[in-house]
Amino acid sequence: MNDHIHSEGSGEEHDHGALGDAEYAQFMELAAEEGFDIEDVEGAIEEAGHGPLPVLAVVGRPNVGKSTLVNRIIGRREAVVEDKPGVTRDRVTYEAEWAGRRFKVVDTGGWEQDVLGIDASVAAQAEYAIEAADAVVFVVDAKVGATDTDEAVVRLLRKAGKPVVLCANKVDGPSGEADASYLWSLGLGEPHPVSALHGRGTGDMLDKVLEALPEAPRESFGGTGIGGPRRIALIGRPNVGKSSLLNKVAGEERVVVNELAGTTRDPVDELIELGGVTWKFVDTAGIRKRVHLQQGADYYASLRTAAAVEKAEVAVILIDASESISVQDQRIVTMAVEAGRAVVLAFNKWDTLDEERRYYLEREIETELGQVAWAPRVNVSARTGRHMEKLVPAVETALAGWETRVPTGRLNAFLGELVAAHPHPIRGGKQPRILFGTQAGTKPPRFVLFASGFIEAGYRRFIERRLREEFGFEGTPIHISVRVREKRGAKKK
């Protein structure tokens, strides 16, 4: 399935996604013939052709306005602004754009864990977020000034060695800028006075963020060559058996336990040899288990999972086969899919199931995990080691699908046959058509389709299904975006 990755000149990096120069020229000629605006087509390819996005973490103690700032950065009110114990936070990562550059934001919210006290709570949040990040925005309440908790976060940031932008929040006017200036004492450089609530100063701060963020994540995804060992995140809800599975696969074959430089509290990534190949299992398997996190356990698990997924290429999602598939299992699957990672489903404790449970589990998988029916599946036992030999082939299959690229010529021949045999339903007296398309990126596969009218979600799902039938893409999400041709004369002057 990998034989298309470097085809038609796509082995080099271009401004036009995964398309080689010759393929790009032919494609733009086709777009011009069909009456598409060339700038719009170029923008669509560039947008779909991006690799993994750099990650910005927003950290700080409770009630300094972190989630308000995150909402300001992403341009919509999506992050939970008022956390209360027991409130489940579905998401901790969001996509954002500023000055034409896209990046991800990790929101550490304002969870205050009474059991641990504020300091430990903030440290736990910050360490997970910093782990995933390429740069950090440290939010401090300018009205209150630097507290002992703020100083504790500063120590974490210094140890991590990541670029930091200091945000002095709640500066609503010129008089508050004097308060912000006192934050020079933190030793993190210039404090940027901001009002996250009203938007004051956020543009200037985001300009500094873009300077701090790399163009691409610090760990560029690649094969076993320059990029080093392929990276696997072993994820799943708490107590599902991640530690047991990691210990079992490591066994006596562990190559080395590698302390990852630049992260806090010395998390470790396990370099493990399996099937004659060295793999890097990124830290997620409860190596630093926090038994006292009770009310906030789901939230911290989400942060830790997000950190692991951002560092990985493939997510092996561990699910307890002896229990019903939970909402939390589904959230973790969604997190991996939305992050654009290759996916393998590993059902643990398979050796404990009787025939009745196996029957009901198959029904649950169909109904609860239908959105990832394309993911390779292995039935394992972390306790006994049963079927562990099937894990590596499943991971290799998922990575191959994740990296597959279909040449534009072959894709358009496929689309032409598909549209002729199964045209889009007529709506309002009109029948929109897919005119042509291209695969602008891989890891995961990203397609841009150009159409004569609006393409319904159901028809897009149909196209994705047929793409999988024709070209494989096993183990990987597929992103499909559609650009509609504007009517003649409707373009802006």
Salt bridges, closest charged atoms under 4 A:
ASP3 OD1 - HIS4 NE2 3.43
ASP21 OD1 - HIS14 ND1 3.18
ASP21 OD1 - HIS16 NE2 3.23
GLU23 OE2 - ARG405 NH2 3.12
GLU34 OE1 - ARG485 NH1 3.40
ASP40 OD1 - ARG483 NH1 2.69
GLU47 OE1 - ARG483 NH2 3.49
GLU78 OE1 - ARG76 NE 2.44
GLU78 OE2 - ARG91 NH1 3.12
ASP83 OD2 - ARG89 NH1 3.08
ASP90 OD1 - ARG331 NE 2.78
GLU95 OE1 - ARG102 NH2 2.83
ASP107 OD2 - ARG89 NH2 2.95
GLU127 OE1 - ARG288 NH1 3.23
GLU127 OE2 - ARG290 NH2 2.18
GLU131 OE1 - ARG288 NH2 3.42
ASP134 OD1 - ARG218 NH1 3.27
ASP141 OD2 - LYS170 NZ 3.22
ASP150 OD2 - ARG61 NE 3.45
ASP172 OD2 - LYS143 NZ 3.79
ASP172 OD1 - HIS198 ND1 3.54
GLU177 OE2 - ARG200 NH2 2.95
GLU211 OE1 - LYS208 NZ 3.94
GLU215 OE2 - ARG101 NH1 3.76
GLU219 OE2 - ARG231 NE 3.82
ASP269 OD1 - LYS311 NZ 3.77
GLU270 OE1 - ARG254 NE 3.24
ASP283 OD2 - ARG288 NH2 2.65
GLU310 OE2 - LYS104 NZ 3.18
GLU310 OE1 - ARG341 NH2 3.45
GLU313 OE2 - ARG230 NH2 2.98
ASP320 OD2 - LYS349 NZ 3.00
GLU323 OE1 - ARG237 NH2 2.95
ASP329 OD1 - ARG237 NE 3.01
GLU338 OE1 - ARG91 NH2 3.58
ASP351 OD2 - ARG383 NH2 2.81
GLU362 OE2 - ARG377 NH2 2.66
GLU364 OE2 - ARG357 NH1 2.84
GLU366 OE2 - ARG363 NH2 3.14
GLU403 OE2 - ARG230 NH2 2.79
GLU456 OE2 - ARG427 NE 2.67
GLU464 OE2 - ARG468 NH2 3.08
GLU469 OE1 - ARG466 NE 3.12
